[in-house]
Structure formats: structure tokens, C-alpha cells
Amino acid sequence: MHLLLTILAFVIILSILVIAHEFGHYYFARRAGVRVDEFGFGLPPRIWGKKIGETLYSLNVFPVGGFVRLYGENAQEPGAVADSRSFSSKTLRERFSIVFAGVAMNLILAILLLSFGFFFGIKPLLIDSQDVLQAIEQHQVVIQSGFTLKAVSQSGVGERAGLRVGDIIVEVNGGAILNPSILTNALASADTTGVLLRIRRGDSVVKMTIPKEQFSPSHKELGVTFYDTIALPRVGIQSLKIDSDIARSGLKAGDILIAVNDKPLYSFEDFQGAFLTDKSLKVRYQRDFKEYDATVTFPQRKSVTISEVVAGSAAAKAQFQKGDTVIQVQRKEVSNPEQAIQILEQAKQSGQPAQFLVERQGKLLTLYVNAGADGTYGLQMAPIVNQNIDMVTSALSVPTTVLEMKTVSYSFFGSIGMAFRETYRLGKETVGMFGTLIKDVFTHFSVPEGVSGPVGIAQMTGTFVQEGFLSVIRFMAMLSLSLAILNLLPFPGLDGGRLLFIVIEVVLGRRVDPRVEQVIHAIGAIFLLVLILLVTYKDIIRLA
């Protein structure tokens, strides 16, 4: 039943988008006086048709999409250029508007659907890692570290082994689980000892063995479903000194730092910035996908260096040298360049020389410098980026469960404004993705991650149908926008390719030979067909 509903929804959604696109061509062609020979619903061969006026309205065998056939679309048709009712006889402006109208209809449809969705409430549109991090900080996305079980089938191996909904898989056969397929592959290749799991269940870590004997010929399926997951950037502790204050605070090698001073931590730069600013930090860390808090005191470190001394400046005359380590400014310890600059500004206002305590080749030196005639000291400072000898950290990518994605809604006018903004953002992303697709196909003959064809889109349709009407609206808007952007790209066989030939005609002052244009569009169409087949093949392999 679910499969039939998914297929029906997929056909309806795609047909609405394509028919809206073709209606744009149809309407502007009629408006320009072009004879429309056929408006087809679905793709040929034809199974039914009725002529109304001069246009044949047809139903076709393949119920996906549609098409519009204009008289004189091919300039090689006898008498097409001379006949005032043909597409080829129309002015540049009229032909441009007819071709562009399909793209415009899909853009308008996307904006309308997004406006509707944002007014009544839809899930946020997350297109890159920064969107995800922002949504998490705004509490629009509820997350939990690790791979979490969403459902456990009563007839599967997982249920018989004792797995429960909410369990977090920590390790499989002693190794970290980086994606759900690691567990599936381990079960498929289980030896005589079976598969050993470590599972986070509430506050406890449970060890569990799934014996090979449980995989009978009639019960080979694991029977578990995971929540959707994302990979979040984090900072991990590679090693630390055993007798250090850091170790005594409770931290261990292998722990993952997730927040510093109540601020989420997503990069080494964030941690470095907090570390340079304050010696005592409130740290939230994760161990076996459970979170803990600790207050960590780090030893004082040399944090500011002189990165440049301007020749002939006040600093040069005061004998500052590039590479000097700044310990104090005006007898105050400094931990970052911004702090040192602030103290220097105060010294400048007082009219007194600034006193520096610097380290040079293991020796401490006291230097005094006044601001020059131009009001500057003539030196540049930079943070020293080095690792604390008591702890070594590294950047990590941590699997994270998306437990819930909350809806966002706006006022009537706010929803329209947000729809335009998101249309622009998603449009840029689609252009970039298509460029990456073309590059990867030509250089590696491969399809990049994140690109889906008809099979992948059909699978996504089933997911959105299960989520409800507004999720389907959101999905339709994104598809409509993708269809518009892809058709607008100046590639042979697409509307953008036809628009490009019209632009070339404007530049040259004459038409490109219709035979040459037709051959180029045919080559482009073949390439697009091959591209669709490649993407479809990847979708099938991924689902197999």
C-alpha cells in the first residue's frame, strides 16, 4: 500500500511540476500568436486525444510530465520562418519570452509553495553544514550523538539479540561505528564468534553478542531502523599527560569536547580561541555518547608573538624584533593580540610609553615604545597556535542522530520574504551542484554525493508523504526550483541552451544555421540522457 501511494504521489508531483513548466511555454506562445499544435499530458505514445480549436490535447502512455509542440519550433520546417503563426517567425523578444516562460513558471511555483509552507509551518531548509549548526543553536533541530535505533522489528535478529528502541550503537567488534552499514556488513560476514556490540542504554554501557547461530536461512534480516544522522565537526582529545591538572579534572584520551563555557564547540579554532582567552574553562565532553561536565585549568602559555615590525617605525627604533614573544604589556599578562592592542590604546591616550615584557631566545627583555608621529607603533601581533604539552587535540567528524526537526513559520509577508530568500539560496546551491556533477562525470565518470535521479526522488517522495502534506509542499517547492535552475543553465537540449542561441543571434545580428543548432541540441539531449542513466544507476546501487 505504501509503495502504491509513493508511486502515485511521485507521478502526481512530477506531472504538476512539468505541466506547470510546459503551461508557461503554451501561454506565452498563444499570447505571441504562435500556433500550438499539441499540449500533451504524459509522454508518448498517445492513448487519447481531443482537438479543441487548433490544439490537440492528449493523454500519453507514460504518466510523468508533459510537453508542448509549437508550430515552427524547428526552423527547418518548410515555410516556418515566413509563416506569421510559427515560432521561428517571431521576434527575438517574443521567442525569448516563450522559451523563458517555462523556467519562470517553475520559479513562481517554488516561491508560492515555499510562501505557503513558511506561513503554515515547515521544516527549515538545510543545504550546508552552517545551516545545520545554526538550526541546532536556534533549537530547530534536536540532536543526540551517535547512531540511535528508531525502530526494532519483532521478527528480526536485532530484537532476538535484545536490541531496543533508543539504544545507541557505540562499537561493533571493538571498532567505532562510522555509519549504519558497518553493523550490517559485520552481521553479514559474522564468523563463528558472532558480532560483539557495545551499546549505550541510558546511563549504562551494555555489551552484547549476536551469535552466528541466530542467522538462520529464514531470519537473516537485522530488523532495525536508525534515525537520520549527520556528521558534526568536533574536537577530540588524542592524548593527555596522566599527572596533569587536565587529567585530574576527569578528562581522558578519546573524549570528545562538545562545548566550552556553555558555547557549542564545532571546530579547533573555536576551542583555540577559548583556550587563548581563559586559563580556566568549563568543558562539556562526551564519552561513549554520554555527556559530562568538568572545569579544566590549563597552565599559562605564551600566546602572542610579534609577527611583523615595520622598518623605520617606533617599534623598530625601540629594538622590537619579529618573533619576539609578548609576555606582558603595561605589566599586564596578555593572552591574545586583541587584549594587547586594547592596553596599547589606553597607553597612547595617556601619552606614556608602553612597557613590553618579551621573550627572545629564552631571555626576558623589557622594551619601551611610544606611538610614532602617525599614531601607530609599527608592529603587528598574532596569536601563537601551538598545542598544550599536557593535551593533544584534533578535529573530528562525529556521527549525530537527528531526533527531531521542528517546523518554522512566519507572518504572511514574512513568509513571502523568506520564500524569495530561500529560493535565491537554493538556486545558487543547485547551480554549484550541477557544475560539480558535470565536472565529476567528465573527470571521474562518477556521480557526486547528494545528487539523485528519478529513482532517488521517488524514494524521497515516499518519505515526505509519510511526514505529511506540508512536507510534500516543501519537497515540491525544492523540486520545482531545481527544475527551473537546471532548465535555465546554458546547456544544449535545455531551455537555457535555446536561450543561449537567441543571445548569440543578438550578438551576431543573424541566426545560427538551424541545422547546426539542431545537431548541437541533439548532442546535448543525448548527454543529458546518459547523465540521467548514470544518476539512476547510482540510485539503484545505493538502494540495493
C-alpha positions in Angstrom: 0.0 0.0 0.0 2.8 2.4 0.9 4.6 1.6 -2.4 1.5 2.3 -4.4 0.9 5.6 -2.5 4.6 6.6 -3.1 4.4 5.8 -6.9 1.1 7.8 -7.2 2.5 10.8 -5.3 5.7 10.7 -7.3 3.7 10.7 -10.6 1.4 13.5 -9.5 4.1 15.7 -8.1 6.4 15.4 -11.2 3.4 15.8 -13.5 2.4 19.1 -11.8 5.9 20.5 -12.0 6.4 19.6 -15.6 2.9 20.6 -16.7 3.4 24.0 -14.9 6.6 24.4 -16.9 5.0 23.5 -20.2 2.0 25.7 -19.5 4.4 28.6 -19.3 5.6 27.9 -22.9 2.0 27.3 -24.0 0.6 30.5 -22.6 3.3 32.8 -23.9 3.2 31.1 -27.3 -0.5 31.7 -27.6 0.0 35.2 -26.4 2.5 35.8 -29.2 0.2 34.3 -31.8 2.2 31.1 -32.3 0.1 28.1 -33.2 0.2 25.4 -30.5 -0.2 22.0 -32.3 -0.3 19.8 -29.2 -0.3 20.0 -25.4 0.4 16.6 -24.1 -0.1 15.2 -20.6 2.4 12.4 -20.0 4.9 11.2 -22.6 4.2 9.4 -25.9 2.9 7.1 -27.3 -0.5 8.8 -27.3 -3.5 6.8 -25.9 -6.2 9.5 -26.2 -6.5 13.0 -27.7 -9.1 15.7 -28.4 -8.7 18.7 -30.6 -10.1 21.9 -29.3 -9.6 24.8 -31.7 -6.3 24.3 -33.4 -4.6 22.5 -30.4 -4.7 18.7 -29.7 -4.9 18.0 -26.0 -3.5 14.4 -25.5 -3.1 11.8 -22.8 0.0 9.6 -23.2 1.2 6.2 -22.0 3.9 7.3 -19.6 2.1 9.4 -16.9 5.1 11.5 -16.0 5.4 15.1 -17.2 4.1 16.6 -20.3 5.1 18.6 -23.4 4.1 21.4 -25.8 4.6 21.1 -29.6 4.8 24.5 -31.3 4.4 25.0 -35.0 7.7 26.2 -36.5 9.8 25.3 -33.4 12.2 23.7 -35.9 13.2 26.5 -38.3 13.9 23.8 -41.0 10.2 23.1 -41.4 9.1 24.3 -44.9 7.8 27.8 -44.7 8.2 28.1 -41.0 10.2 31.3 -41.0 7.8 33.1 -43.3 4.6 32.0 -41.6 3.4 34.6 -39.1 1.9 31.8 -36.9 5.2 29.9 -36.5 7.6 30.2 -33.6 10.5 30.8 -36.0 8.9 33.9 -37.5 8.6 35.7 -34.1 10.8 38.5 -32.9 13.8 37.8 -30.6 11.9 39.2 -27.7 8.9 37.0 -28.3 10.9 33.9 -28.8 13.0 34.7 -25.7 9.8 35.1 -23.6 8.3 31.8 -24.9 11.4 29.8 -24.0 12.0 31.5 -20.7 8.3 31.2 -19.6 8.8 27.5 -18.6 11.6 28.4 -16.2 9.6 31.4 -14.9 6.6 29.2 -14.1 8.7 26.8 -12.0 10.3 29.7 -10.2 6.9 31.2 -9.4 5.5 27.8 -8.3 8.5 27.3 -6.0 8.0 30.7 -4.4 4.3 30.2 -3.9 4.8 26.7 -2.4 7.5 28.0 -0.1 5.4 31.0 1.0 2.5 28.7 1.7 4.8 26.3 3.7 6.6 29.1 5.7 3.2 30.6 6.6 1.6 27.4 7.9 4.9 25.9 9.2 7.5 23.7 7.5 10.9 22.3 8.5 13.8 24.6 7.8 15.7 24.2 4.6 19.2 23.0 5.4 21.6 23.0 2.5 25.0 23.1 4.1 26.8 22.5 7.4 26.4 26.1 8.5 22.6 25.8 8.1 22.6 22.7 10.3 24.8 24.3 13.0 22.6 27.5 13.0 19.4 25.4 13.2 20.9 23.4 16.2 21.8 26.6 18.0 18.3 28.0 17.4 16.8 24.8 18.8 15.1 24.0 15.5 16.9 20.6 15.3 17.1 18.3 18.3 20.2 16.1 18.2 21.8 13.2 20.1 25.4 12.0 19.5 25.8 8.5 17.9 23.6 6.2 15.8 20.3 5.7 17.6 17.8 2.9 16.9 14.4 4.3 15.9 12.6 1.0 15.5 13.3 -2.7 16.2 11.2 -5.2 14.3 9.8 -8.1 16.3 10.8 -10.6 13.6 14.4 -9.5 13.2 17.7 -10.7 14.6 18.2 -7.4 16.5 15.0 -8.0 18.6 16.0 -11.6 19.4 19.5 -10.3 20.4 18.0 -7.8 22.8 18.3 -4.5 21.0 15.8 -1.9 22.0 14.4 1.4 20.6 16.7 4.3 21.8 19.8 2.1 22.0 22.9 3.9 20.7 25.5 1.7 19.0 28.9 2.6 20.4 31.2 -0.1 18.9 30.9 -3.1 16.5 33.5 -5.8 17.1 35.7 -3.4 19.0 35.7 -0.7 16.4 33.9 2.6 16.2 30.7 2.7 14.1 31.0 5.4 11.5 27.8 4.5 9.5 25.0 2.0 9.9 26.3 -0.2 7.0 29.3 -1.1 9.3 26.8 -3.0 11.6 25.0 -4.6 8.6 28.3 -5.7 7.0 29.6 -7.1 10.3 26.4 -9.2 10.6 26.6 -10.4 7.0 30.2 -11.6 7.5 29.9 -12.8 11.1 32.3 -15.6 11.9 31.9 -18.4 14.5 32.1 -15.9 17.3 29.3 -13.7 16.0 29.2 -10.0 16.4 30.2 -8.1 19.6 28.4 -4.8 20.3 28.8 -2.1 22.9 25.6 -0.2 23.3 24.7 3.0 25.2 21.4 2.4 27.0 20.5 5.3 29.3 23.4 5.8 31.8 24.9 2.3 31.2 27.0 0.8 28.5 25.9 -2.7 27.7 28.0 -5.4 25.9 26.0 -7.7 23.7 26.9 -10.6 21.4 24.8 -11.6 18.5 25.7 -15.3 17.9 26.1 -16.6 14.4 23.5 -19.3 15.1 20.8 -16.6 15.2 21.2 -16.1 11.4 19.0 -18.9 10.2 18.2 -19.0 6.5 14.7 -17.6 7.2 15.8 -14.9 9.6 18.8 -13.1 8.1 17.5 -9.5 8.5 18.7 -7.4 11.3 15.3 -5.7 11.6 16.3 -2.4 13.0 15.9 1.2 11.7 18.2 4.1 12.6 17.2 7.7 12.9 18.6 10.0 10.2 22.2 11.0 11.1 24.5 13.9 10.2 28.3 14.3 10.8 29.1 17.2 13.1 32.6 18.7 13.4 34.0 18.3 16.9 37.3 18.4 18.8 38.7 15.1 20.2 41.4 14.5 22.8 44.1 12.4 21.2 46.3 12.1 24.3 47.0 13.9 27.6 49.6 13.9 30.4 48.5 11.4 33.1 49.6 13.5 36.1 48.4 16.9 34.7 45.6 19.1 36.1 43.7 18.3 32.9 43.7 14.5 33.6 42.7 15.1 37.3 39.6 17.0 36.1 38.2 13.8 34.7 39.1 14.0 31.0 40.6 11.1 29.2 42.2 10.3 25.8 39.4 9.6 23.4 36.9 12.0 24.9 35.2 14.4 22.6 34.8 18.1 23.5 31.3 19.4 22.6 31.1 22.8 24.5 33.4 25.3 26.2 32.0 27.8 28.7 28.4 26.8 27.6 29.2 27.6 23.9 28.9 24.7 21.4 32.2 23.6 20.0 32.4 22.7 16.3 36.0 23.5 15.4 39.5 23.5 16.7 39.5 27.3 16.0 36.6 27.7 18.5 38.5 25.7 21.1 41.8 27.6 20.4 40.0 30.9 20.8 38.5 30.0 24.2 41.8 28.5 25.3 43.8 31.6 24.5 41.3 33.8 26.3 40.9 32.0 29.6 43.0 29.6 31.5 40.1 28.0 33.4 37.4 26.6 31.2 34.1 24.9 31.8 34.1 22.0 29.4 31.3 19.7 28.4 32.6 16.4 26.9 31.3 13.2 25.6 32.4 9.6 26.3 30.7 6.6 24.8 28.0 9.0 23.6 27.2 10.2 27.2 27.8 13.8 28.2 29.8 15.0 31.2 30.9 18.4 32.7 34.3 19.4 34.0 36.2 22.5 35.0 39.7 22.4 33.5 42.6 24.7 34.5 45.2 25.0 31.8 48.8 26.0 32.5 49.8 29.6 31.4 51.1 29.6 27.9 52.8 32.1 25.7 50.0 33.3 23.4 51.2 36.4 21.5 54.1 36.9 19.1 55.4 39.9 17.2 54.6 38.8 13.6 55.9 41.9 11.8 58.0 45.1 12.7 57.7 48.0 10.2 61.1 49.3 9.1 61.8 52.8 10.5 58.8 52.7 12.8 58.7 53.5 16.5 58.8 49.7 17.3 61.9 49.2 15.1 63.7 52.1 16.9 62.7 50.5 20.2 64.5 47.3 19.1 61.5 45.1 18.8 62.2 42.1 16.5 60.0 39.8 14.5 59.4 36.6 16.5 59.5 38.2 20.0 57.0 36.5 22.3 54.9 39.0 24.2 54.5 38.1 27.9 53.2 41.4 29.3 52.0 44.9 28.2 52.0 47.6 30.8 52.7 44.9 33.4 49.6 43.0 32.5 49.7 39.4 31.1 48.2 39.2 27.6 46.7 36.0 26.1 45.7 37.3 22.7 46.6 40.2 20.3 43.2 41.9 20.8 43.9 42.3 24.6 47.4 43.7 23.9 46.0 46.2 21.4 43.4 47.4 23.9 46.1 48.0 26.5 48.3 49.9 23.9 45.4 52.2 23.0 45.0 53.1 26.7 48.7 53.8 26.9 48.6 56.0 23.8 45.8 58.1 25.3 47.8 58.7 28.4 50.8 59.9 26.4 53.1 57.5 28.3 55.4 55.0 26.6 54.1 51.4 26.6 56.2 48.9 28.5 56.6 45.4 27.0 58.0 42.3 28.6 59.1 40.0 25.8 60.9 36.7 25.5 63.7 36.4 22.9 65.7 33.3 22.5 65.0 32.2 26.1 65.8 35.6 27.6 63.3 38.1 29.1 63.6 41.7 27.8 61.8 44.9 28.8 61.2 47.3 26.0 59.5 50.7 25.9 57.9 52.3 22.9 55.9 55.5 22.2 53.4 55.8 19.4 55.0 57.4 16.3 54.0 60.7 14.6 51.4 58.8 12.6 49.8 57.5 15.8 51.0 53.9 15.2 53.6 51.8 16.9 54.7 50.0 13.7 54.3 46.4 14.9 51.9 43.6 14.2 50.9 40.8 16.7 49.5 37.4 16.1 48.3 34.5 18.3 50.7 31.6 18.8 49.0 28.5 17.7 50.6 25.6 19.5 49.4 22.6 21.4 49.4 22.4 25.1 52.1 19.9 26.2 49.6 18.4 28.7 46.9 17.7 26.0 46.9 17.0 22.3 43.7 17.6 20.4 42.5 17.0 16.8 39.5 17.8 14.6 36.9 15.0 14.3 33.7 14.3 12.5 31.2 12.8 14.9 28.0 10.9 13.9 25.0 12.6 15.3 21.3 11.5 15.4 18.6 13.9 14.3 15.9 13.1 16.8 13.5 15.9 15.7 13.4 18.7 13.2 10.9 21.4 14.3 8.8 23.5 12.0 9.4 27.2 11.4 6.6 29.6 10.5 6.4 33.4 9.7 3.8 36.1 9.2 2.1 36.5 5.8 4.6 39.0 4.4 7.5 37.4 6.4 6.8 34.0 4.7 6.9 35.7 1.2 10.2 37.4 2.0 11.6 34.1 3.4 10.5 32.3 0.3 12.3 34.7 -2.0 15.5 34.5 0.2 15.5 30.7 0.3 14.8 30.5 -3.5 17.9 32.5 -4.1 20.0 30.5 -1.7 18.8 27.1 -3.0 19.2 28.3 -6.6 22.9 29.1 -6.1 23.4 25.7 -4.4 21.7 23.9 -7.4 23.9 25.7 -9.9 27.0 24.6 -7.9 25.8 21.1 -7.6 25.2 20.8 -11.4 28.7 22.2 -12.0 30.1 19.6 -9.7 28.1 16.9 -11.4 29.4 17.8 -14.9 33.0 18.0 -13.6 32.9 14.7 -11.9 31.3 13.0 -14.9 33.9 14.3 -17.2 36.9 13.8 -14.9 36.0 10.6 -13.0 32.9 9.3 -14.7 31.2 9.3 -11.3 28.2 10.9 -9.7 28.9 13.1 -6.6 27.1 12.5 -3.3 23.8 14.4 -2.8 22.7 14.1 -6.4 19.6 12.0 -7.1 17.7 10.9 -10.2 14.2 9.6 -10.7 14.7 6.6 -8.5 16.2 8.6 -5.7 13.5 11.3 -6.0 10.8 8.6 -5.9 12.3 7.1 -2.7 12.4 10.6 -1.1 8.7 11.1 -2.2 7.7 8.2 0.0 9.5 9.7 3.0 7.8 13.1 2.6 4.4 11.5 2.0 4.7 9.8 5.4 5.6 13.1 7.1 2.5 14.8 5.9 1.1 17.4 3.5 3.3 20.3 4.4 6.4 18.2 4.0 5.2 17.3 0.5 4.7 21.0 -0.2 8.3 21.7 0.9 9.6 18.8 -1.3 7.6 20.1 -4.3 9.0 23.6 -3.9 12.5 22.3 -3.9 11.9 20.1 -6.9 10.3 23.0 -8.8 13.2 25.2 -8.1 15.7 22.6 -9.1 13.8 22.1 -12.4 13.8 25.8 -13.1 17.5 26.3 -12.4 18.6 23.2 -14.3 16.5 24.3 -17.3 18.0 27.8 -17.1 21.6 26.5 -17.4 23.1 27.4 -20.9 23.4 23.7 -21.9 22.3 22.3 -25.2 19.0 20.5 -25.0 17.7 22.6 -22.1 15.7 25.9 -22.3 18.9 27.7 -21.2 20.7 26.3 -24.3 17.9 27.6 -26.5 18.1 31.0 -24.8 21.9 31.0 -25.4 21.3 30.6 -29.2 18.9 33.6 -29.1 21.6 35.7 -27.3 24.1 34.6 -29.9 21.7 35.7 -32.6 21.5 39.1 -30.9 25.3 39.4 -30.8 25.9 38.2 -34.4 22.9 40.0 -35.8 21.8 36.9 -37.7 20.5 33.4 -36.9 22.8 30.4 -36.3 22.3 27.8 -39.1 19.2 25.8 -37.9 20.8 22.6 -38.9 23.9 23.3 -36.7 21.6 24.3 -33.8 19.6 21.2 -34.1 22.6 18.9 -34.1 24.1 20.7 -31.0 20.8 20.3 -29.1 20.6 16.6 -30.1 24.1 16.0 -28.8 23.2 17.8 -25.6 20.0 15.8 -25.2 22.0 12.5 -25.6 24.5 13.7 -23.0 21.6 14.6 -20.6 20.1 11.1 -21.2 23.4 9.5 -20.3 23.7 11.7 -17.2 20.2 10.6 -16.1 21.1 6.9 -16.6 24.3 7.3 -14.6 22.5 9.0 -11.7 19.7 6.4 -11.9 22.2 3.6 -11.8 23.8 5.1 -8.7 20.4 5.4 -7.0 19.7 1.7 -7.7 23.1 0.6 -6.4 22.6 2.7 -3.3 19.2 1.1 -2.6 20.3 -2.4 -3.4 
